[in-house]
C-alpha cells in the first residue's frame, strides 16, 4: 500500500500541536476569569431587564432604576434614552443638563445607535477611557418595545474600577481588554505568561489578556 507522505507529515504536525492547543483551551486561570466576567455582566443585564420590563417614562424612570443604583457597586449613573438615542431622563438630578443630549454625537456610540435602531437588543459598550471631568466607565443598555417597535432604552454606567475589582482584575499586574478589535483598556505590559480568552457579550466581543501579580 502506498503511503501518502504529505498526509503523514500533516497528521504528525496536527498531533504534535494537540497538547499545546488543549493546554490553551483548558487554562484554568483564564477559564475562571472568563466565568467571573460573564457572571458579572449576566447579573447587570438581568437587573436592567427588570427595569426595561417596566417600560419607564421620564416620570417613572428614577423609581424604576433606583433598586439597581442602590445595589450596584460603582454605579455612576443611569439614563432613559429614546429610540433616536437621545437622553430623555437621568437618574441623578444633578445631571439634568444631560437631558436632550444626542448620543449619536459620540463617535464610539454611532455604530451602537444604528444597531439599536435596526435590531434592538442589549448592548455593552467598551470601557470608556475617561477624562478630567468623567471617570472611566462601562456602559450597558437594554431596550424595550411597544407594539413591536423600539420605544426606549434603559442604561446604566458603572465605574471601570468597580468592574475590575468585582472580577479580580484589579489584582492583575497587567491586562489588556480589546473590544470589537479595538484596544479599550490596558494596564502594564504583558509577557508570554499572560492568560487569554475571548468572550461574546451583548452586542460585542471582548478579548481579555491578563497576568496575575504572582506570575510576573
N, C-alpha and C positions, 0 to 999 in steps of 0.2 A: 504494500500500500504506500502510495506516495504521500509524504508529509509536507504540508504547506509551511515552509519555513517562516513566511510572513505572519501566518496565523500563530505559530509557536511563539514568535517574538512578541506579538501583540498581547497574547494571553499571559505571557510571563510578565510583561510590563504592568498589565492590569492587576494581576495577583500581587505583584510587588508593591503596588500602590494601595492595596486594600487596608493594611494596618494603619497607614497614615490617615486615610480618609475616614476610617472607623474612629480613630482617636479624635479627630477634629469634630466629628459628629457627636461624639459621646463625651466631650469635655464637660465634666460635671460642674465646674465653676461657671462656665458660660451658660449651661442649661439652667442652673439655679438662678442666675441673674436674669435670664430671659423670662423665667416663670414669674419673678418678682415684678419686672416691668409690665408684663402682660396683666398680672393681677391688679397692679396699681391703676392702670388705665381702664380695665374692666369695671372696677369699682366706681371710678369717677364718672364714666359714661352711664353706668346704671343710675347713679344719682341724678344726672342730667336728664335721663329718660323719664324719670318720675316727674321732674319739673315740666318737661315738654308735654307729657300726657295731660297736664292741667290746661294746656293751651292758654298761657297767661297773656294778658294785655298790659298796657303801660300802667294800669292801675293795680293789677294783682301780681305783677312780676316780683316785686320785692318780697312779698309774703311767701310766694311760691318757692323762691330760691333761698330764703333765709335759713332753712334747716341745713342746706348744703354748705352755705357760707360758714355756719357755726361749727360744722363737724370736720371741715376740710383744713388740714394743716397747710399754712402758706397761702390760703385763699386771698387773692389780691383784689378781685372784683368780678362782678357779673353784669352781663348786658342782655337786653332783649333786642333782637335785630329783625328788621322787616325783610320781606322777600327780595328787596333790592340791595341788601347788605348795608342798610343804613341803621345806625343805632337809634332806637326809639325810647329806651329806658335804661337806667343804670341802677345797680344795687346800692352803692354808696351815694348818698345825696350830694356829697362834696364833689362828685364827678359830674355834676349836672351839665357842665359845658360840653361833655362828650355827646349829649343827645343831638341828633341831627347830623352826626359825622358819617360821611360815606366811606365805609371801609374799603371800597374798591380803589380808593386813592393810595392805599398801601400796596406797594408793588408786590410784596410777598403774599398778599391775600387775593390778588386778582384771579389767579387760577382757581383758588378755592371758591371764590364768588361765582365764577362761571359754572363750576361743577355743582355747586349747591342749587343753582337755578335749573340746570338740566337734569340733575339726578340727586335730589335731596337725600342726604344720608349723613350720619355723624362724621365729624371731621376733627382731626388732631393736627394742629399747626406745629411746625418745627419750633424748638426753643428759640425765643427771641434774644438777641444779643444785649438788649437793654441800652440805657443811655443815662445821662446825668439826671434826668427827671423821671425815668422809669426803670425799675429793676428788670432783671432777666426773668422772662415769663414763659410758661407753656399755656397755650390757649386751646380750649375744647369747645366744640359747638354741636348742638343737637337740634335738628329741625322738627317741626310739627306741621300737619296739614289740616285743611278744612275742605271737605268735599273733594278730596283727591289732589288739591292744589296746595303748593307751599304757602303757608300762612305766616310763619315766623320761625325764628331760631333763638334758642336759649344758649348762652355762652358763659363760660367762667374761665378766669385766668388764675393760675397758680404759680407762685414763685418757683423758679427752677431749682433753687437750693432745697426747697421742701421736697420736691420730687426726688432729687439726688439722695437726700437723707432717707427718704421712705424706702428706697430700694437698695441702699447701701453703697451707692456710687460716690458718696461724699468721702468714703474711706479709701477710694482708689488713688494710687499715686499718679495715674494718668488715665485719661479716657478720651474717646472721640465719638461723637454722635453725628451720623450722616443721614439726612432726610431727603428723600427723592433725589438722591445723587449729589446733594449739596451739603457742604460742611455746615453744621448748625451749632455745635458746641464742642469745645475742646479744652482739655487741661493737661499740661505736661507733654512729655514725649514718650511715645510708646516704643517698646523694644520688641524683640522677636518672641518674648514670652507672653505677649498680650493675648487675651481671650477675645473671641469674636462670635457674634451671632447676628442674624437678620430676622426681624420680626415684622409681620404685617399688622398694622394698626389702622384704626378708622381713617380711610381715605389717604393713607400714606404707608410708606415702608421705612423703617429705621434700621440702619446698620450700626451696631454698637460695638466698639472695641474698648477694652479696658485692661488695666493691670493693677493688681492689688499691691498695697504698700509692702507687705512681707515678701513680695516676689521681685521687687526692684533691686 
